[in-house]
Amino acid sequence: MIDDAVRLAGRTAMRLARGIPVVGSRFGAPPQLDLDGRVVFVTGAARGLGAEISRQAHARGARVALVGRSLEPLEDLAAELGDGAAAFEADVTDAAALRRAADGAVAAFGGIDVVVANAGIAPPSETVATIDPDEFERTIEVDLLGQWRTVRAALPAVIERRGHIALVGSIYAFFNGVLAAPYAVSKAGVEQLSRTLRVELAQHGVTAGIAYLGFIDTDLTGDAFDDQHAAAIRSAAPGFITRTMSVESAAAAVLSGVERRAAQVTAPAWVGPLLAARTLTTAVMDDVLIHSPRVNEAIQGAESAATKPDP
């Protein structure tokens, strides 16, 4: 038993050492997944981050299965990319449609090597006490259960190829979800899903990971911040946290993680240190938010707006 514990500690230390920037490569390279010739199955591929991940994966030689709710923009993107791209209509709330999309990708390309579960929505900026229950539950339905359904639909094909599953998460997996509770709950659940998959699928030679991404310059982020209460919360946070990164940088980070079969991907640069110190930073963050006048005013404003009768 002691020998097993020592070996486990050694493996863990080696894995952590490999993740150290610059010097990590001296401890041995983790297994690589060259995207050239691989099949990448991307949900939410019609626009934003999903579309850019698809473009960059295709540029690296991958064949891409573009999955989303609306077929027309997916077909437009497939036409833009040319050979090695195909569109499949599927809403992530529909498990049967996702299975059909996965089967279609296998039929078109011979298999699936990588799943990028990216589809998601932003909730309205309201408190737990005032949000429409249907809005709360729909966010979790799409942002958490949608990723679970995506994985489940493509899993047999990924196991057959000993591939990789990349779940697109967020800093909200460990940030306070004030005025964004269903989104934060979803991303915390996605984090646990990725950890579970990594352990359960290891015996099949399949790897899994999560991308902890900050705010990205996409329509989703713009819609989320196009609200006075969300803007107030944003103004209370340090500027470096709410500064948006380009969609190109975010997509490159996700695909770099896929190629490294990484358990965790962080972007932009400040996310990694905060994630590593999450036990301390989450406690401090909660305390700062509780005592922030601007945050309190935003919460009061959201609650007041929710109680006003419709004109």
Order of alpha helices (4+ residues) and beta strands (2+ residues): alpha-beta-alpha-beta-alpha-beta-alpha-beta-alpha-alpha-beta-alpha-beta-alpha-alpha-alpha-alpha-beta-alpha-alpha-alpha
